[in-house]
Structures are given as structure tokens and as C-alpha cells.
Amino acid sequence: MAGKEKSKSKMEQARGKAKEAAGRAVGNERMTAEGRAEQSKGDARQAKEKGKDVFRH
């Protein structure tokens, strides 16, 4: 389960970065903000999984 969540967080981060870059290129502030939010969501998920790993080992 943990590996699945970790890969999900990486995908959210990558998708967020791409969305943010596309928003900047087009000049769409909303898309840029959505990209940042998606990256933050991925960061939070990754931090949660790292916390779980600390207690597991």
C-alpha cells in the first residue's frame, strides 16, 4: 500500500509542475494556482508516507 501512495504523490507533484508551467506559459493565473495546489497535495501525501516509514522501521 505504501508504494502505491508514494507513486501517487510523485504523480501529483509532476502533474502539478506541468500544470503550473503551462499556466505560466499561457498567462493563466488560475491554472498556475491549480498546479501549485496539486504539488502541495503531493508534497503532503509524501510527507505522510515518510512519517509512516519512520514509525515502521
Contacts in CASP RR format, 6 or more apart in sequence:
PFRMAT RR
TARGET T0000
AUTHOR 0000-0000-0000
METHOD contacts of the structure
MODEL  1
MAGKEKSKSKMEQARGKAKEAAGRAVGNERMTAEGRAEQSKGDARQAKEK
GKDVFRH
2 49 0 8 1.000
2 52 0 8 1.000
2 53 0 8 1.000
3 49 0 8 1.000
5 45 0 8 1.000
5 48 0 8 1.000
5 49 0 8 1.000
6 46 0 8 1.000
6 49 0 8 1.000
8 42 0 8 1.000
8 45 0 8 1.000
9 42 0 8 1.000
9 43 0 8 1.000
9 45 0 8 1.000
9 46 0 8 1.000
9 49 0 8 1.000
10 42 0 8 1.000
10 46 0 8 1.000
12 38 0 8 1.000
12 39 0 8 1.000
12 41 0 8 1.000
12 42 0 8 1.000
12 45 0 8 1.000
13 38 0 8 1.000
13 39 0 8 1.000
13 42 0 8 1.000
13 43 0 8 1.000
13 46 0 8 1.000
15 35 0 8 1.000
15 38 0 8 1.000
16 34 0 8 1.000
16 35 0 8 1.000
16 36 0 8 1.000
16 38 0 8 1.000
16 39 0 8 1.000
17 35 0 8 1.000
17 39 0 8 1.000
19 31 0 8 1.000
19 32 0 8 1.000
19 34 0 8 1.000
19 35 0 8 1.000
19 38 0 8 1.000
20 31 0 8 1.000
20 32 0 8 1.000
20 35 0 8 1.000
20 36 0 8 1.000
20 39 0 8 1.000
22 28 0 8 1.000
22 31 0 8 1.000
23 29 0 8 1.000
23 31 0 8 1.000
23 32 0 8 1.000
23 35 0 8 1.000
24 32 0 8 1.000
END
